[in-house]
């Protein structure tokens, strides 16, 4: 059953935090010709089928993720100092925030039933999959 629950803005936020593209189609080449590839069908289908009762949970997780991400951005200037007068700056804050962010992305992943995009550049992922060649 499709529910109109998530707003377009919430769907954008879900894609953003889960590392999925904000486009309907991406292109690749097949036999030298451009070919459309649906890259977001997993998350789109899940957002379309999200239970109405799960909307408050997903919205709460999105708010938490937005707060963590905002703090990561606004506290960047603290990375340039160790001490401000009598105040000592937590040099591990960005790493701790990243860990919390990853925890809450996993919570969103669980709520949506969708894995985080393994090609999300924030994870240090490349543009392909490396596998050893056994011969």
C-alpha positions in Angstrom: 0.0 0.0 0.0 1.4 3.4 -1.0 1.1 6.1 1.6 1.5 9.8 0.9 3.2 10.1 4.3 6.6 11.6 3.7 6.8 15.1 2.2 9.0 15.7 -0.8 11.4 17.5 1.6 11.5 14.6 3.9 12.2 12.2 1.0 15.2 14.4 0.0 16.5 14.3 3.6 16.1 10.5 3.7 18.1 10.2 0.4 20.7 12.6 1.6 21.4 10.9 4.9 21.3 7.4 3.3 23.7 8.5 0.6 21.4 8.1 -2.4 21.3 10.3 -5.4 18.8 13.2 -5.7 18.0 12.3 -9.3 15.5 10.1 -11.0 17.8 8.5 -13.4 21.6 8.2 -13.9 23.3 7.2 -17.1 25.9 4.6 -18.0 27.1 3.3 -21.3 26.1 0.0 -22.8 27.9 -1.0 -26.0 29.0 2.6 -26.3 25.5 4.0 -26.1 24.0 6.0 -23.1 21.6 3.9 -21.1 19.4 5.0 -18.2 20.0 3.2 -14.9 17.5 3.5 -12.0 19.8 4.1 -9.0 17.3 4.8 -6.2 14.6 2.2 -6.7 15.4 0.5 -3.3 14.9 3.6 -1.2 12.1 5.1 -3.3 10.1 1.9 -3.0 10.6 1.8 0.7 9.6 5.4 1.2 6.5 4.7 -0.9 5.5 1.8 1.4 6.4 3.3 4.7 3.8 2.6 7.3 1.8 5.6 8.5 2.5 4.5 12.1 6.3 4.7 11.3 6.2 8.3 10.1 6.8 9.9 13.6 9.9 7.6 14.1 11.4 8.5 10.7 10.7 12.2 11.3 12.4 12.0 14.7 15.4 10.3 13.3 15.6 12.9 10.5 15.6 15.7 13.1 18.4 14.0 15.1 20.5 13.6 11.9 19.9 17.2 10.9 21.0 18.4 14.4 24.2 16.3 14.4 25.1 17.4 10.8 24.5 21.1 11.8 26.7 20.7 14.8 29.4 19.2 12.7 29.3 22.2 10.4 29.0 24.9 13.0 31.8 23.5 15.3 34.4 23.3 12.5 36.3 26.4 13.8 37.0 24.5 17.0 39.2 22.1 15.1 41.8 25.0 14.8 42.3 25.4 18.6 43.2 23.3 21.6 42.3 25.7 24.3 40.3 28.9 24.6 41.5 30.6 27.9 40.5 28.2 30.6 38.3 26.1 28.3 39.8 23.1 26.7 38.3 22.0 23.4 37.3 18.4 22.8 39.6 17.5 19.9 37.6 14.2 19.4 34.3 16.0 18.9 34.1 15.6 15.1 34.9 11.9 15.3 32.4 11.5 18.0 29.7 13.4 16.0 30.5 11.2 13.0 30.1 8.1 15.1 26.7 9.3 16.3 25.7 10.3 12.8 26.5 6.9 11.6 24.5 5.3 14.4 21.4 7.4 13.5 21.9 6.7 9.8 21.8 3.0 10.7 18.6 3.7 12.7 17.1 5.3 9.6 18.3 2.4 7.5 16.5 0.0 9.9 13.3 2.1 9.9 13.3 2.2 6.1 14.5 -1.4 5.6 17.1 -0.1 3.1 20.9 -0.4 3.3 23.0 2.8 3.3 24.3 3.4 -0.2 27.7 1.6 -0.2 28.9 4.1 -2.9 28.3 7.1 -0.6 31.4 9.3 -1.0 31.2 10.2 2.6 32.2 6.6 3.4 35.3 6.9 1.3 33.8 4.7 -1.3 35.2 4.6 -4.8 33.3 4.5 -8.0 33.5 0.7 -8.4 34.0 -2.5 -6.4 37.4 -3.9 -6.0 37.7 -7.7 -5.8 40.8 -9.8 -5.9 41.2 -11.8 -9.1 41.9 -15.4 -8.3 43.6 -17.4 -11.0 
